[in-house]
Amino acid sequence: MGIEEIAATIRTPKIFQLYYHKDKALTWSMIDRCLDAGFDALALTVDTIVGGNRERDLWTGFTSPPKLTPSSLLSFATHPSWTLNYLLREPFQLSQTEGSCGRGSNISISVSDYFSSMLDQSMDWDAAAEVRRRWGKAFCLKGIMSVEDAQRAVDIGADAIMVSNQGADSSMGVERLSISWPKSLMRSAIRLT
């Protein structure tokens, strides 16, 4: 379901979770589409700029769309509903990237490969501030993991932060996060400007 379809379907406040792509025209286009569609807030995701170590996906060979291998053909044969679903429904598309980027929308690619090849791993505070400036409405940074970063988020104009471990499969491979970090973040005095 695309940005415009979501906006037409849902009458409640809407927040769009944005991933910062290497293709800036795609990133800016998604922001413009959200503005035009009347989204209320934008959450820039900062905790998943690299693909996670999704061992189950690696083990099963999961890609989207699926690659046809002897193993996957056997899985489809033993799960006829999967086969019918795949054959009778519209092909999977990344609606948000349609028309902007073929890679990841019409070829077999793993989730990890998509994140590694499409998302801008050099995203920094200046990039986050530019997204905030272009958006101009309620803005959130999702995936803040330290008091210092929470303060910096406020300093660039974030209206909110999301403390989340959704990116844990990505960040856990880089550094081990203490289970107490959300508590220290919540107890800290963040200077509001």
TILUM-626512 format. One line per field, with one value per residue (C-alpha): residue number from 0; residue in three letters; y, z, x. Coordinates in steps of 0.2 Angstrom, whole numbers, plus 2048, in hexadecimal, padded with zeros to 3 digits. Layout:
<recs>
vodren = NUM  ...
vexnu = ala  ...
yy = Y  ...
zz = Z  ...
xx = X  ...
</recs>
This chain:
<recs>
vodren = 0  1  2  3  4  5  6  7  8  9  10  11  12  13  14  15  16  17  18  19  20  21  22  23  24  25  26  27  28  29  30  31  32  33  34  35  36  37  38  39  40  41  42  43  44  45  46  47  48  49  50  51  52  53  54  55  56  57  58  59  60  61  62  63  64  65  66  67  68  69  70  71  72  73  74  75  76  77  78  79  80  81  82  83  84  85  86  87  88  89  90  91  92  93  94  95  96  97  98  99  100  101  102  103  104  105  106  107  108  109  110  111  112  113  114  115  116  117  118  119  120  121  122  123  124  125  126  127  128  129  130  131  132  133  134  135  136  137  138  139  140  141  142  143  144  145  146  147  148  149  150  151  152  153  154  155  156  157  158  159  160  161  162  163  164  165  166  167  168  169  170  171  172  173  174  175  176  177  178  179  180  181  182  183  184  185  186  187  188  189  190  191  192
vexnu = met  gly  ile  glu  glu  ile  ala  ala  thr  ile  arg  thr  pro  lys  ile  phe  gln  leu  tyr  tyr  his  lys  asp  lys  ala  leu  thr  trp  ser  met  ile  asp  arg  cys  leu  asp  ala  gly  phe  asp  ala  leu  ala  leu  thr  val  asp  thr  ile  val  gly  gly  asn  arg  glu  arg  asp  leu  trp  thr  gly  phe  thr  ser  pro  pro  lys  leu  thr  pro  ser  ser  leu  leu  ser  phe  ala  thr  his  pro  ser  trp  thr  leu  asn  tyr  leu  leu  arg  glu  pro  phe  gln  leu  ser  gln  thr  glu  gly  ser  cys  gly  arg  gly  ser  asn  ile  ser  ile  ser  val  ser  asp  tyr  phe  ser  ser  met  leu  asp  gln  ser  met  asp  trp  asp  ala  ala  ala  glu  val  arg  arg  arg  trp  gly  lys  ala  phe  cys  leu  lys  gly  ile  met  ser  val  glu  asp  ala  gln  arg  ala  val  asp  ile  gly  ala  asp  ala  ile  met  val  ser  asn  gln  gly  ala  asp  ser  ser  met  gly  val  glu  arg  leu  ser  ile  ser  trp  pro  lys  ser  leu  met  arg  ser  ala  ile  arg  leu  thr
yy = 800  811  821  828  819  819  82B  828  819  820  82F  82F  838  830  82E  828  81E  824  81B  827  820  823  829  83A  83D  82E  834  846  83E  834  843  84E  840  83F  851  851  842  84B  841  849  844  83C  830  82F  81E  81F  80D  803  80A  7F9  7E8  7DE  7CC  7C4  7B2  7AA  7B4  7AE  79C  79C  7A6  7B3  7C0  7CB  7C5  7B3  7AB  79A  78E  77B  77F  78C  782  774  780  786  775  770  781  782  792  79B  796  79B  7AC  7AF  7AB  7B3  7C3  7D3  7D2  7D9  7EB  7F8  805  813  811  80C  817  81D  80D  7FC  7F4  7EC  7EE  7E2  7D6  7C9  7D2  7CD  7DA  7DB  7DF  7EC  7F5  7F4  7F9  806  80F  81D  817  828  830  83D  84B  857  84B  849  85C  85D  850  85A  86A  863  85B  86A  862  857  84D  83E  835  822  818  824  81A  827  836  840  83B  83F  851  853  84D  85B  867  864  867  855  856  845  836  823  818  807  7F7  7F3  7F6  7EA  7DD  7EA  7F3  7E3  7DE  7EF  7F1  7E8  7F4  7F4  7EF  7FF  80C  810  813  81F  828  82A  831  83E  850  855  867  86D  87C
zz = 800  7FB  804  7FB  7FD  810  811  808  813  824  82C  83C  83E  834  837  829  82D  821  81D  816  805  7FB  7ED  7F5  7E7  7EE  800  7FC  7F1  7FF  80A  7FD  7FA  80D  80E  7FF  806  817  823  834  839  832  83C  835  839  83F  846  837  82A  828  825  835  837  833  835  831  821  81C  821  817  809  80B  7FD  7F6  7EA  7EE  7E4  7DD  7E3  7E6  7F9  7F6  7E9  7F6  802  7F6  7F1  804  807  7F8  7FF  7FD  7EB  7E8  7F1  7E7  7D6  7D9  7E1  7DB  7DC  7EB  7E8  7F3  7F0  7F7  7EB  7DC  7CD  7D6  7D8  7D0  7DC  7EA  7E2  7D3  7D6  7E3  7F1  803  810  816  804  802  812  80D  7FB  7FC  80D  810  81D  81E  825  832  83D  82E  823  831  833  820  821  82F  826  816  820  82A  834  844  843  84D  84D  84F  857  862  86E  87A  884  879  869  871  875  863  85C  866  860  84E  850  854  85C  862  863  863  86E  865  864  852  84B  858  84B  843  851  85C  850  852  864  873  87A  88C  891  89C  88F  88D  89F  89F  890  898  8A8  8A0  89F  88D  88A  87F  874
xx = 800  807  808  7F9  7EF  7F2  7ED  7DD  7D9  7DD  7D5  7DF  7EF  7FD  810  81B  82B  839  849  857  85B  86B  860  85C  84F  845  847  841  833  82C  82C  823  816  813  810  805  7FB  7F9  803  805  816  826  831  843  84A  85C  85E  85E  869  872  869  868  86F  85E  864  853  852  864  860  850  857  848  848  83A  834  839  847  842  84F  84D  84A  83D  834  833  82C  81F  81A  817  80D  801  7F9  809  80A  7F8  7FB  80A  802  7F1  7F5  7FE  811  819  81F  827  81A  824  832  828  82D  83D  847  846  852  849  838  838  848  84C  855  857  851  863  86A  85C  861  874  872  864  865  872  87D  886  876  87C  874  875  86B  85E  85D  85A  84C  845  846  83E  830  82B  81E  81E  82F  836  846  843  851  85A  865  86D  86A  876  86D  85C  863  86A  859  851  85F  85B  848  841  830  832  83D  839  843  842  84B  844  856  85D  861  86B  873  877  884  88D  88C  884  876  873  861  861  864  852  850  85F  858  847  84E  859  855  854  856  848  84B
</recs>
